[in-house]
Every structure is written in structure tokens, then in C-alpha cells.
């Protein structure tokens, strides 16, 4: 617990990472990985295997975009760094330990970005309005991976909105559209896209 508090206080992050709970969840995810390593191993190995199988069919390997990269538990980052000239990792939080672990891979680019493109407008808004993301669509990537975002994108938004004066029905509708917009966003890339999403939850 003390280590988690230390990380929370010392990590340099976008202010939204604390407002919407991303930093807290990122630190908690690292700790869950330590506790659940054996239980999660098959899922993570399957993800890595599928990613490596997919890139065998990618003819041009100049650049790859990984959305929801986080701590890279499901991403075969060493292999992707070898095969692609540029690897762009996108999440609102990349912990210092993750960056340090892979700093020897010189073609990695860590970008802190809100993939929903909604959080800035939601911070002080009294209404709910969905928008479809646009960033990265015009940057000519050869392969795109969306890692566990379909189920997770609305998680932090929902927790934030439940503290506001919105009905449950309005929040449910808004959050459903967030996931749908991400799916539509992925379809607009002019390259192969791999969508990785969890379909079961074990408690």
C-alpha cells in the first residue's frame, strides 16, 4: 500500500489521469498483475500470439499504433520493436517503471492521450455529448492494435459521471455510445486493425 501511495504522489501525469482515476487504476493494475500472474498468463500469451500471427500478413512495416498500451502486459513489444521502424504507444498513463523497462528500445514513442477525446469537455460540462475520435487517422500507420479498450473506455467516464447530476439512463446511453464510437473509429483506419477485448469477468 505504501508503495502504491508513493507512486501516486510521484508519477508525472496529465492532470486528467487523476481527475478521472486513470493513474490510480494503472497503479492498481500493476499490483493485480503481480497477484494474478498465473491466472492471467494464458490470456496474455494468447494476445501476444495473435498479434504476432497478424503481423505476418503485414507487407509494409514502417509504423504500428497501439491504443490502450498501458503497462504492455498483452503486447509482445520486443518483437514489434524489431519488426516495425516506429512503434507508437498511446494511453493516458504510462508509468515511469514501464518507460524505464523498455527505454533500450529506441523506436518506441510513448504518447499520453485521451483516446475517447471526451474528457476535456466532460470536466466542467453540464450536458453529455458524444464525439467520434479522429486523432491518428491521417498518419499512415501500417497496423493498429486496440488493446482491451472496447470494454474499458467508458469505465472511468462512468465513475466520474456518477458523481454528477446525470440520470443512470443518460450515463448508460452515453457510455454505450463511447464504445460504439471507438469501434467506428477503428474502422476508419486505412490499414489492418486488431481489436483485443475481454469478454468474460471472473470475480
Buried (B, 14 or more C-beta within 10 A) or exposed (E): EEEEEEBBEEBEBBEBBBBBBBBBBBBEBBEBEEEEEEEBEEBBEEBBEBBEEBBEEBEEBEBBBBBBBBBBBBBBBEEBBEBBEBBBBBBBBBBEEBEEEBEEEEBBEBBBBBBBBBBEEBEEEEEBEBEBBEEBBEEEBBBBBBBBBBEBBBBBBBEBBEEEEBEEEEBEEBBEBBBEBBBEBBEEBEBBBBBBBEEEEEE
